[in-house]
Amino acid sequence: MAEIICVIGNKGGTGKTTLSHMLCQGLGLLGQRAACVLTDTSREPLLPGGRRYVTADARTRDALTKVVDKLRSLDDWIGVIDGGGNRTEMDRKLYALSDIVLLPFRESHEDIRTVVRDLEMFPRAYAVPTQWPTNAWQRDAADRNVAQLMSAYRHRILRPVNALSSTKLLLQKQVPEQMPTPLANACRAIARQVLQVLEIDFSETTVDEELIDEVEPLPAAEMPLRLANAARRSH
């Protein structure tokens, strides 16, 4: 039966939709079958053409139920639900049906305070630093803020997703045939982390062999807490 990943969080503008599509693209590049599920009523559905994953429109309660039921009936699939922002009740519902939750947040103190509250509310959730600065000084400052304000949750924080202007390509209705190498590598990196947390084995199978980057797996000391009673699986 499919794994269900929900990308939620009380604060808007943290990059939930971007992270959802990056994760699905990365899963596809790693040979996983993935579906990106839209629930945000303020957004329009995106076409699946050119993507390494399928898209699903679940902006109504009935549609969401049907999509989740369908995913649960499939073996070796991963469903990524884009939850939208500022919808606390919806977040609780999505959390209840999920196997794992991702909480993207940016470097601002407001984002960090909000994600800490969400981590307290959702014990199966992992925080994902998104749009993280690539400038060395800014990144050091951002990392220090996280270390200081989120030290109690260090095992529930994934490695940052760097700010890339090319991520907007994934949010176009029709994506280009060839993705920029930095974008493809960033998508793989976040997908690897999530697969590690889910304890799902995978192989680097992709037709774009020249795009494969060398990213070391998370060391044991930095590995987020595993899902309760999770057993290693292969997709």
JONOR-V701794 format. One record per pair of residues at least 6 apart in sequence whose C-alpha atoms are under 8 Angstrom apart, sorted by the first residue. I is the first residue (numbers start at 1). J is the second residue. If there is no record, write none. Layout:
i = {I:I}
j = {J:J}
This chain:
i = {1:1:1:1:1:1:1:2:2:2:2:2:2:2:2:2:3:3:3:3:3:3:3:4:4:4:4:4:4:4:4:5:5:5:5:5:5:5:5:5:6:6:6:6:6:6:6:6:6:6:7:7:7:7:7:7:7:7:7:7:7:7:7:8:8:8:8:8:8:8:8:8:8:9:9:9:9:9:9:9:9:9:9:9:10:10:10:10:10:10:10:10:11:11:11:11:12:12:12:13:14:14:14:14:14:15:15:15:15:16:16:16:16:16:16:17:17:18:18:18:18:19:19:20:20:20:20:21:21:21:22:22:22:22:22:23:23:23:23:23:24:24:24:24:24:24:24:24:25:25:25:25:25:25:26:26:26:26:26:26:26:26:26:26:27:27:27:27:27:27:27:28:28:28:29:29:29:29:29:30:30:30:30:30:30:30:31:31:31:31:31:32:32:32:32:32:33:33:33:33:34:34:34:34:34:34:34:35:35:35:35:35:35:35:35:36:36:36:36:36:36:36:36:37:37:37:37:37:37:37:37:37:38:38:38:38:38:38:38:38:38:39:39:39:39:39:39:39:39:39:40:40:40:40:41:45:45:45:45:46:46:46:46:46:47:47:47:48:48:48:49:49:50:50:50:50:51:56:57:57:58:58:71:71:71:76:77:83:83:83:95:95:99:100:100:100:100:100:101:101:101:102:102:102:102:103:103:103:103:103:103:104:104:104:104:104:105:105:105:105:105:105:105:106:106:106:106:106:107:107:107:107:107:109:112:112:112:115:116:119:119:119:119:124:125:126:126:126:126:127:127:127:128:128:128:128:128:129:129:129:129:129:130:130:130:130:131:131:131:131:131:132:132:132:132:132:132:133:133:133:133:134:134:147:154:154:155:155:155:155:156:156:157:158:158:159:159:161:161:162:164:164:166:166:167:169:169:181:184:185:185:185:189:192:193:193:195:195:197:197:197:197:197:198:198:198:198:199:199:199:199:199:200:200:200:200:201:201:201:201:202:202:204}
j = {71:72:73:74:75:76:77:71:72:73:74:75:76:77:78:79:72:76:77:78:79:98:99:78:79:80:81:97:98:99:100:78:79:80:81:98:99:100:101:102:80:81:82:83:94:95:98:100:101:102:16:17:19:20:80:81:82:83:84:101:102:103:104:16:82:83:84:85:91:101:102:103:104:83:84:85:86:87:88:91:103:104:115:118:85:86:87:88:91:114:115:118:85:86:111:114:84:85:86:85:104:105:106:111:130:104:105:130:131:82:83:84:85:103:104:82:84:167:168:170:171:104:130:36:80:81:82:36:170:171:167:170:186:187:190:80:187:188:190:191:34:35:36:52:53:80:187:191:51:52:53:184:187:188:52:184:185:186:187:188:189:190:191:192:33:34:52:187:188:191:192:34:52:53:52:188:204:205:206:188:191:202:203:204:205:206:202:203:204:205:206:76:77:78:202:235:53:76:77:78:52:53:54:77:78:79:80:53:54:55:56:77:78:79:80:53:54:55:56:79:80:81:82:55:56:57:58:67:79:80:81:82:45:55:56:57:58:59:81:82:83:57:58:59:60:64:81:82:83:84:59:82:83:84:59:55:56:57:173:55:171:172:173:174:55:173:174:54:55:174:174:175:174:175:176:177:175:67:63:64:64:67:77:78:79:235:235:90:91:94:101:122:124:124:125:126:198:227:124:125:126:125:126:127:128:115:118:125:126:127:128:115:127:128:129:130:111:112:115:127:128:129:130:112:129:130:131:132:129:130:132:142:145:145:146:149:150:127:150:125:126:127:153:227:156:156:157:158:224:156:157:158:157:158:159:160:161:157:158:159:160:161:160:161:162:163:160:161:162:163:164:139:142:160:161:162:163:139:142:162:163:162:163:154:222:224:222:223:224:225:224:225:224:193:224:190:193:186:190:186:182:183:180:183:183:175:176:211:211:211:212:213:215:217:217:218:201:202:223:224:225:226:227:226:227:230:232:226:230:231:232:233:232:233:234:235:232:233:234:235:234:235:212}
